[in-house]
Amino acid sequence: MGCGQSRAGRASIPSILELECGKIRGKSFRIDEDRSVNVFMGIPYAKPPVGDLRFQEPQPADKWDGVLDCLHHSAKAPQKELFVERFIANHVPSNEDCLYLNVFAPAWPPPQPNGFAVMVFIHGGAFAVHSSSFYGDIGICRCLCSKDVIVVTIQYRLGILGFAATGDSSCLANIGLRDQTFALRWIKDNIQAFNGDPENITVAGQSAGGVCTDLLTLSPYSRDLFSRAIVISGSAHCGWAMNDIRKVCKALRHHARKIGWKCPENVDDLAINQNMMEFLKEKKASALSLGVKSLRKRKDNIYGVDFTPVFDGDFFPEPIEQLRKTAPKKQCITGTTEFEGLFFASYRERKYNEKAMVSLISDFIQNDEKLAKRALELYPTEGKSKKEVIRAYMRLYSDICVNNGVHAFAEQMTKAGHTVYLYNFEYHPQTFGAMGWAFPFIGKL
């Protein structure tokens, strides 16, 4: 691949690259006086999952003639976007045609004979929002590719389109995870064209992406496609990470009714679900889009995350605990930021005080007043300032939502024979000022 002679941070067009599906053209970012990174954005790794392919397994992308320009981020999966995303530099529209990935490849010779190490990043967003575009381009080139790493960011189906499930043959479960697996297979098959080493792939993910990364290390469909994992701010042990498939089906029926579905009478559950899925296949993608307003606490779902990975007997042929014991051994990094609960808490309470803390603990520790009291004592508020009480609440929510799950992942993976490194990230750049809450340094999105 050729290198453009642009100024630092500016883009130019590198040589055309030929893949199995066809030729692609990207651009080159100059990151210092001597080095450039070739960037290819919006590479299709599967057919558009539209029409008859909605709610179906991802299929190989069609080959194309000529040269495909891969110069910009592709559309993100259908969603009701976060307010803050409207102001980021790489804001993109949503579209059901969303199965694309981006490759950021150093243009200099790799330091190892087999090619550059590869890091695949899976974005988070409660399985309902977000996209690879949120993480930009030049920052990846300067901060990661400069360390002799190829970075690949991927997109996958979200919300109902990616994580609907009925527990029977009417709906394939874990479609979002199947998209990710399909992308990993594409990367393993094609990364040598970018001077990458297909035997040195690390998968990293944040929040819901961390959950997915954890689960991809376990499923027989995906676990042999990479060798290392970085599980950031979320794991399959988090309380919101996986739902009972019956609860997902219930939530799916509820949403279908909201957009006009009439449940047939005097038929069995399979017939009901088949009727519902036919109805959902005909609706516009926008009618199936979800946001994060659903994160508000409900009696039937404390976390408010309805559409998640599920145990389905296929993508996960055995219970997660058993798969963890038998999965191929990997090196793993996992950890948290200082206030992981900041994002979730903003959708739960309007006032953060001792009463709110008692309410929070009672939601998670029921029918055991003694244990609830002991838990509350770990986060003292008596005689504390308002700011200190808020911080105590955030520490409590962080432990409940993320920290306990991440530490359980580290413990269980270590017991199963994996090598695990644990971190805690507390850096808070003062230059962000009042907007610091929107960035994943103290509290993550």
N, C-alpha and C positions, 0 to 999 in steps of 0.2 A: 504494500500500500504506500502510495506516495505521501509526502508531507507538504503542506502549503507553507509559504514564506510570509505569513501574516504577522502582525504585531501580537504581543502577548494578550491572550484572551479573545482575539478576533478569529473569525472562522474563514476558512477557504476550502476549496473542493479537492479532496484527495483522489487518488486513482480509483477506478471502478473495480469492484470486487465481485467475483463470480461464486455463487452458492449453488447448491443442487437445484433450487427452485428458479434461479435466474440471476441476473446481474443487478447489483445495487450500487448506488452512489451516495456517499455521505459527505461530511465536511471535516475539516481539521482545525482543532484548537491549539494554538501555540501557548504553552504553559510556562516556558522560560526561554532564554536566549537560544538554547540548543535543542529543545525537545517539543514535539507536538503529539497530540492525541487525536486519532481518527475516530469520529463519532458517526454512528449510523442509527437513526431514530425512526421508529415506526416500521420495523421489519415484521411482516406477518409470519407467525409461527403456526397458525392454524387457519382453516377456513372461517369466514365470518359466521358466528353462531346465530344465524337469523333464519326465519322461515321454519322449514322442517327440522333445522338443526338446533332450534331453541330447546333447552332442557335435555340436550343430547351430549354424548361424548364429543370432545374436540376431534376434528378431522384434519388430515394434512392439508396445508395450504396448496392451492393450485399453482402450477408453474406459470410464469409470465414471460412474455416476449419483450425485447428491448431492455432498457435500463430503468429500474425502479428508483426514483428519488427518495432517499431516506434522510431527509433534512430537518424534519420537524417531529415533535411529539404527536402521537396519534390521539384520537379521541379516547376519553376515559369511559369506563363501564357506566351504564345508566345509574344515576344516583341523585339524591337531593344534596347538593354540595354544601360543605361548611362555608360559613360567611367569610372566613379569613381567606379561603382559597380564591376568592374573586380578585384579590389584590396581589397575588404572587405573579412573578414575571412569566411563568410558563403555564398560565391558565389556559385550559383547553375545553371544548364542549364535550358533551357526553353522547355516546352512540352505542347501540348494541353490538356493532362491529368494532370490537375492542381488543381482540386477541393479538397483541403486538408486543414486541420487546425492543429494547435499545441496547446497543453495544458500544462501549467506550474502550477503545483499544490503543495502548501505547504504540507510537509509530517507530520507536527505536528497537534495535535487536533485543530479544528476550535474554535474560541473564542465565537461563537454564536451557539445556539442549532440547527439552520437550516442549518448550514454549512458556508463556506467561501463566502464572497462577490466575484462576478465575474466581470472581465473587459474584454470585447471583443474589440480588436483593428483592425481597417481597415486601411490598408496602402494607401498612396496617390500615385501620379505619373501621373497627368493629364489624368487619366482614360486609360493610354496607356502603362505605364511602372511600374516597381517596384515589390516587392514581400514581403511576410512575413519574408523571410530569412534575409532581410536587417537589421532587428532589433535584430538578434542574439538570444542568449539563456541565457548564464550565467548572462548577464547584467539585463535581465528581472527578473531572479531569485533573484538577490541581491537587486535590486532597488525597485521592485514592490511586488513580492511574499513575501518578508521579512516583508511587512506591512499587512500581513494576507489577501492577495488577490490572487485568482486564475486568471491567465491571459490566454486568448485564442487569438491567432493571426490567421487570416483567409486569404485565397486566393480566388480570383474570376476572371472570364474571363475579359479580357481587350481589348481595341481598338475595331476593327471591330467585333471580336468574342464576345465581351461583350456588345457593345453599338451601333451596327448597328440598323438602323430603316428605314422603308419605309413609314410608315403611313397607311399601309393597311395590309391585311391578309397574305401577302407573307413573312413577317418577324416579329417575336416577338420582341418588344422593351424592353429596360431596363433589358437585360439578366444579366448583372453584378449585378444589384440590386437584382434580383431574386436569384442569387447565394448567395449573402450575407444573404438574408432572409432565404434561405434554411439552411445555416450554423447556423443562430440564432435559428432556430427551432430544429436543431440537438443538439445544446448546451443546450437548455432548457430541452430537453428530456433526455440528457445523463450526465449532469454535476454533478448530485448527486453521480454518481459512483466515482467522483474525490473529494468528500466531498464538493461540491459547492452547493450554494443555488439558485435554479432555479427562485426564486421570487426576487432575488437581483442581477440583471444583468445590468451592465452599458456598453453602446456601446460608444467607443471613435474612432475618426478618424482624420487624419491629411491631410490638403490640399484637394485633390480630395476625400480622405477618410472622411474628415470633411463634405464635400458636401453630401456624401453618408449617413453619420450619421444623418445629418439634415433631409434628405429626408426619411430615415427609420423611423423617429419619426412621419411622416405624413401619409405614405401609410397604408391603412387598412390591407394590407398583412403582414406588419412587425411591426406596432407601438405597438402592445400588447405583443410583445416577449421580451421586456426589460423595465426597469423603469426609467433609467437615461441616459443622453447623455453628452458627452464631445466633443464639436465641435471645432477642432483645425485648425486655419489658413485657413479657407474656409467654406462657407455655400452656400445654394441654392440661396442666393441673390448676390453672386459674378457674374460678367458679363460673365465669362467663364464656369459657373457651369452647365447650361442647354442651349441647342440649340433648335431652332425651328425644328420640325421633318422633315420639307421639306428641310432644309439646310443639315441635316444629310443624307437624301436620296440622295441629290445632291452630297455630298462628297463621299458617297458610290459608286455611279455610276462612279464618276471620278476615284476612286481607281480601280474599276473593269475594266475600260477601260485601265488603265495603265498596268494591268497584263494580257490583252488579250481578254477581253470580247467585243463582237460586239453587239451593241444595235439593237434589231430587229426593223424593220420599219413597218409602217402601222398597228400598234396595240396600244391598250390603255395602260395607265400607269400601271395598275395591271398586264397585260401580260408582260410588260417590266420588272417590278420588280420581277415577278415570274421567268422569264428567267434568270435574273441576280443572284438571290439567288441560283438557281440550279447550275449556273456556279461557284459561290463562294463555294458551298458545296463540289465541286470536287477538289478545289485547295489545295495545301499543306498549312499547317498552317503558315509556314514561309512566304508565299506570302501575308498573311493577317496581318503580324506583323507590328506594328507601333512603332515609337520612339518619341522623342521630338523635332526633327528638324522641324517638322511641326508647332512648336510654333512661328515661324517667322511670322511677320505681313503680312497679305494679305488684298486686298481690300474687299473681301467677308467675312473675318473673322479676326477682329483686334487681337484677342487673339491667333488664330491659333489652337485652340482645337476643332477638328471636331466631334469626337465621344464621346458624353456625355449622361447623362440621358435626357429624353424628356418627355413632357406631352403626354400621350398616351391614356387617357380615360379608362385605365384598372388598371395598377399598381398605377396610380394617377387618380382616377375616377372623381375628381373635380380639378379645378385650385389650384395651390400651396397656393395662398393667402387664399382661402376658407378652404382648409385642415388644414392650420395652426390654424385657429380659432376653429375648431371642434376636433382637435386631443386630445387624453388623456393628461392630464397635467403631465409634467415631471420636475424634477430638472435638470438643465443644467449648464455646465461650458463652456465658450467660450473665445477665446482671440487670440492674435497675437504675433509674434516676432518683433524685431525692424525694420528689413528690409525685409518684406515679398516679395517685388518685385524683389529681387536680382536674383533669378533663372529665372523668366520670362524675366527680362531685358537683361540678357546675351544672349538671343536668338533674341533680337530686334535690338539693337544698337551696333556699334563699338566705337562710341565717345559719351561721356556723357557731353554735354555742354548746353548752353541756347537754341541753335537752336534745339537740340534734345528734350528739354523740351517743346518748342513751338509746335513741330511736334506731340509729345505725346498728349498734351492737345487738339490739333486740331482734332485728331482722335476720341476723346471721347466727345468733345463739338463742334458740327458742327452748322453752320449757326447762331452763336450768338457770335460775336466778343467781345462784352462787357463782357459777362459771362466768356469767355475764358481768357480775360485780368485779370479779378478779380481772377480767379483760379491761374493764373501764379504768381500773387502778393503774394500768400500764401507761395510760395517757392522761396524767393528772391535769386538771384545769383550775382547781381551787386556788384563789389568790393570783391567778395569772391575768395578764393583760389581754385585751381583745385579740391582738395580733398573735400572741402566744397560744390562745385557745384555737384560733383558726389553724395555726400550724399543727397543733395536736390533732385536730380533726383530720387534716390532710394526711398526717402520718398514719392515723387509724385507717382511713379509707385506702391509702396506698398499700398498707399491709393486707387488707382484705381483698382488694381487687387484683393486685399484681405481685407484691413482694412474696407473699406466702407461696404462690404458685411457682414463681421462679426458683425459690429456694427448694421447693419440693422437687422440681425438675432436676436441679443440681444434685440433690441427695439421691434420688432414684436412679439417675444415670450413672452416678458414681458406684452405687451398689450393684448395678448391672455390668460394671466393668469398663465403662467409657471414661475417657479422660476429660475432666471438666474444670474450666477456669472461671472463677466468679469475680465480678467487678461491681462497683457502685460509682455512679457518675453524678457529680455535684457541681460541675462548672456552670457558672451563671454570668455571661458576659454583660457587664454594666452598660455597654454601648447600645443594647436593645431597649433600654429605658422601659416605658410603660408597656411596650409591645412584647416584652420578654416572655409573657405567659403563652404566647402563640408559638413558641419555638421549643423543640424537644431537649432543652438543657436541664431545667429544674423540673418541669412537668411535661410529660410527653403527650403528643396527639395520637 
